[in-house]
Amino acid sequence: MQSIIYKFTRLSIAVLLLTTLPAGAQENGLFGDWHPQAKYHYGFISPHSPKVDYLVEGHVQAFELSLVKTQASDNIYNKLFNYPETGFGFFHAGLNNPGVLGSANSLVSFLNAPLYRTGKGGFQVDYQITAGLSYLTDVFQLYDNNLNIAIGSHINLHFSALLDYQWKISRHFEWTSGLSFSHFSNGRVELPNLGLNYISIFTGLKYIPGESLPVFPLREIPEYEKHFEHLLIMSFGIKQYDITDDNYYLVHSLSYDIGRRLKPHMKISAGTDLFFDGSSRNHFKNNGIVDYGIPDMYCLGAHGGWHLSYRKLTMLIMAGYYLVKRIPTPSPVYSRLGLQYSCTEHILVNVSLKSHNAVADFVEWGLGYSF
């Protein structure tokens, strides 16, 4: 416990040194409207599959350094999210299994939105959504590191969901603490890819260079038009079949989604998916099936979804069920977690992770048309 306190103290001192550097003519200090923040995490790798139980060798410590900005402008999305914080930073976790799991090093961006805030802003309860890319130092190697069956590539997606409490403890400092869940996966681009789940509690400090807390405009939400929204997305990706096969196979999907808004920034939806899996040829060949064609490599499914938008960026969570399929899947149920960015009123780009039972199937990269 003493080593934990010592490490976090060193991290806090580093933040203090950064924030006390001369700020020149800038009214709010060296970082302007951006506030430096440091967090210390203490938790464990959660084995979502019995196959990775043996990789867990104890508790995992992590830290993150970030710059945070409060979005206090009179914008409809800022009002809808109760004037959130946005930011970016660096996350490092030593995974407590040297030579097998190594460490995770991530560049991330995030949205932190208050669930509850006191009138004077003394404390608040927030939820945070984080996404980025992570470099894992030790990955599966057939001869040098064949114990690591969780991660097969150095570059991985990093997704986190947090619930935190913030309290302004002094004129310039804010203390934060809470719970965090992080997931690392390459989307089956390179096997093995069971992925890693990291659950932690955290504590941290944020430096506020301004003289006072920001003043938020009144949260008057204008009326919005309630109508059905249609979305058609074509996506592509690649995946491997198994560890013994070094080949990459084309996968793609065609999705139709119809949604209706519950609020200006939130909607629910339902739709259908058509999936093509080029790696399914291996299944037919390995089982001596010769009477198959291209249509047998397709699966048809139906899904329901939830969408949360901030400005031009939308996060989506979907769950679906296969209606027609000839190729085997780990489960009749699939899920999708993704991001969509609206380039124009009708055109968007999509990146999402399709999974079965929390194990990635493939990453979808695509274009969409909404109407």
N, C-alpha and C positions, 0 to 999 in steps of 0.2 A: 504493500500500500504506500510506503514511503517513496518508492521509486516512481509510482504513478503521480503522486503529488509533486515530486521533484520535476518530472518531465513537463507537467502542465504549467508549473511555475516558470520554467525556462521559456516555454512557448508564450506565456502571458507577458513576460519581460520583453521578449522580442517585439511583440505588438506595441508595447509601451514605447520602446525606443523608436519604432517607425513613426508613431503618431506624434512624437515630440520633436521631430526634426523641424528645422525652420520652414515656414510655409510661405515666405515672401509676402506678396501682396494679396494672396488668396484669402478671402474672408473666412472660409471654412477649413483651412488647413491644407496640408500637403495633398490630400486626395480630393479636394473640392467637395462635391455632393456625395462622394463615395465614402463609406465607413469601413475601415479594416476590422476583420473579425477572425478570432481563433477559436477552434473547438477541439476538445479531446474526447475520443470515443473509447469505451471499454466494453467488449462483448465477446461473441463467439461465432464460429462458422456453424450454421444450422444445416445438418445433412438432410436434404429433402429426399434422398434416396439411400437405402441401406448400403449401396455400393461405395459411398464416400464416407461412411462412418469412420473408417480407419485413418482418414486424413486429418481428423480433428485431434489435435494434441494439446489443447488448452485454450485459455482465453486469448483474445486478439485485441491489441491496442492499435489505435489509429489517430491521426490528427488531420485537420484541414485548415487552410488559410484562405480567406476569401475577401472580396470587396463587395459591399452591399449598398444599394441605393433605395431609399424610400420613394415610391411613386405617389407623390402628393398632388399632382396636377389635376385640374378639373376635366378629367377624361372619363367617359362612360365606363370603360373597362376597369379603371382604377376605383371607381365608385362600386362597381359590381363585386370586386374582390376586396372591398373595405380598405383601400389604399395599401397595396401589398409592397413587399420588398422584392427586388430582383437583384441578381448578382452572379458572379462567376468566381471560380477558385480552383485550388489544388487540393486533392485528397490523397493521403498515403496511409496504407494499412500493411503492417507486417503480419503475415497470415499464420505465424507461429508454427511453421513446419519447414524450416530451411532446407533447401536442396530439393524439395518436392513441390510445395506451393509457392515459395518465395514471398514476394510482396506485390501489392497492387498500387499503382500510381495513376491517378485520374485527373483529367481536366474536365470540369463540369460547369454547367450553368443551372440556375434554379429560380423558382418563384415561391416566395414565402407569403402566404395570405393569412391575415388574422381571422380567427373564428370568434374571438371576443377581445375587446379592448376597453379599458376604463376610459372614462370621459377625459381625464387629464393625461392619459397616455402613460401612467406609471407602470402598468404591466399589461401583458396581453398573452393570449393563447393562440398559436398558429399551427397551420399545416404547411408542409413544404414538399414540392415535387422537384426532383433533381435528375438531370440527364447529362451524359457526356461519354467520353471515350477513356478507356483505361488500358494501361500497359502492365501486363503481369510478367514478372521477371522469369519465373520458372513454369514451363508448360510440359505437356506429355512429349517424351522422346522415347522411341521404341527401345533403344539400347541404353540411353543415359538417364532417363527419368520415366520409366514405365509404371511407376506407382501413381502418378498423377493422371487419373482417368476423369478428372473434373474439367480440365481446361486444355484445349489443343492448340491454341494460338496466342501469340503475345498481345495482339490488339483485340479488345473486347468492348462491348457496350456496357455502360455503367448506369444503372437506374436506382434511385433512392426515393423513399417516402419517409417523411419525418413528422413527428408531432412534438411541438416544443412550447416552452413557457419562457417569456422574456420579462425582465424586471429592471427598471432603471434604478441602479443602486447609488449613483452619484451624478454630478453635473455632466460628466463626459463619458460615463461607462454604463453599459447595459449587460446584465448577466443573463445567460440563457442555459436551459437544460431541457432534456427530453429523451424520446425514444426514436430509434432510427432502424430502418430496414434497407439493405442494399443488395443488389443482384448484379453479378458479372456473368456475361455470356457472349459468345461470338455468333450466335444464331445458326449453329451447325455448319458454318462455312468451312470449318476444319475440325475433324473429330480427334479425340473425344470431346464432348461438350455437354456434360451434365450440368455445368454451371456451378457457381458458388453463391450462397446466401449468407450475408453477414448481418446479425442482429446486435444492436448495441444500445447502451445508454450513453449520453454525452453531456458535457458541460462546457461552457465557453464564455468569452468576453467580447464585447463589441465596443469600439471607441467611437464616440459621437463628437465631432469637432465643433459643431454649431453651438450657439449660446442657448438654444432652447429646442424643444421638440417641434416638429413640423406642424403647421396649421392645416387641417384638412377641410376642404369645402364641404358643404352639406351634401348628404348622400341622397339626392333626389334623382330617382331612376325614371327616365322618360318612358312613355308607352312604346311598345314594339309590336310589330305586325306578327301575328301567329299564323303560320302557314306551313305546309309540308315542304320539305327540302329533299331533293333527289340528288344522289351522288353516284357516279360511275367511275371506278378506278381499275386501271390495268397495271399490274406490278410484275416484276421479274426478280430473280435471285439465283443463287447457286448453293449447292449442298453436297456433302459426301454421303456415301451409303453406309460404310462401316470403316473401322480402323484399318482393316487389311486392304482397302481399296483406296488408292491415291487419286483416283479420278474425281473430277467435279461434274455435277449434273445440273442441267437447267431445270428450274422450277418457275412457274408463273401462276398468277391468279387473276381472275376477273370478278369484281365484286360490285353488286348493286345494293344501295342503301337508301332507305327512305326514313326521314327523321322529322320530329316536331319539337320545337323549342319549349322548354319549361320556363326558361328565363332567357334574356338576351344572350347570355354567355354559356348556356347549358341546354343540351337537348338529349332525347332518347331516340333510338332508331331500331330498325329491323331490316333484314335483307337476306340476300343469298350470295353464296360464294362458289366459284368453279375453280378447282385447283388442278394443276398439271404437275406431276412429279416424274422427272426424267430418270431418277434413280430406281424407280419401281421395276424397270427392266430386269434388274438383278434379282428381285423377288421371283419373277416368273421363271427366269433361267435356273435359279437355284432349286426351284421346286418342280422342274421338269415340265412346266406349262408352256406349250408351244402355240396353242390357239388363242393368242392374245393380239390385240391391235392397239393403235393409238388411243381410241376411246376408253380402253380398259385402264389407261394410265391417268384418267381424270377422276376426281371426286366432287360430288355436289353436296353442299351444306347450307344450312340456314342459321342465321345469327341474330343476336340482339346486342345493342351497344349503348354506351353512355359517352357523351362528348363534352369536354370542358374547354372553352376558348378564352384566350387572352390576346387581344389585338388580332394579329393575323395568324397566330399559332394556336393549334387545337390538339389537345391530348385525347386519345380515344382508348376505351377499354371495351372489348367485345368477348362474348362467349357464344360458341356455335355447336351445332350437332350435325354429323354426317347423315345425309339422307340416302345417298347412293355412293357406293365405293366397292371396288373389287380388290384393291391392294390393302394389305393390313396396316393398321395404325395402332399406336400404343393405347389409344382410347377412342371411343366414339365421340368424345367431346373435345373440342379444340378452343383455344383462346387466342386473343390478339391484343397486343399493347403497342400503341404507336403514336406518332406525331404527324400532323399535317400542317403545311404552311401555304396560305392563300397568296398566290402571285398576282391574281387579278380577281375580279368579281366571280368568275366562273372556273378559273384554272388553279389547281393546287398540286403541290408535290407531296408525296406520302412516303414515310418509312415506318414500318411496323414489324414486330416480332411475333410470328405465329408459333404456338407452343402446344404440347400435349402434357398434361400433368406437371406443369412447371418446368418441363424439359423442352428446349427450343427445337423447332422443326426447320424453319428457315426465316431469313430476313427478307421482307418485301420492299423493293424500291420501285416506286411507280408514280404515274401521273393520273390526276383525276379531273373530272368535269362535273360541276355542280349546277343545278338548275331548279 
